[in-house]
Amino acid sequence: MESNNGMSNASKLPWPQDTLGITHRLRREGCRAIGRMDGKAERLELVMSTLRVLAKHGGAKLDQQIASKAKTAELQLARSEAAAIQNAAQLLRQENALRKQIGGLEGRLERVVDAGKETPDEVS
């Protein structure tokens, strides 16, 4: 007869959903370690102490990964901002060059128009 509402049978445990498959080996090795307790409470305490250390390590690693991702995001944002500034500067240079070209063309057009005014109209 099973005790503890079926919790002693590893295949019937209510494992959390793991669609990423990141805990498969942990579950398997944890069950193997628990299977080797041989009815000794100190072995259970060893397993539990190990799991507590893993939990602390997981929390610390999570904090580190979050900080790392935040720093990476900040660097990417800074790079994007720098690229946007460079693009804006390039567009301003292009705009200024086009304005100079337009100014030159307007000057030429004025000279052509003025030259046309100086030419007498043909009389029929």
PyMOL commands that set and color helices and strands:
alter all, ss='L'
color gray80, all
select helices_A, chain A and resi 4-6+10-12+24-35+41-118
alter helices_A, ss='H'
color red, helices_A
deselect
rebuild
show_as cartoon
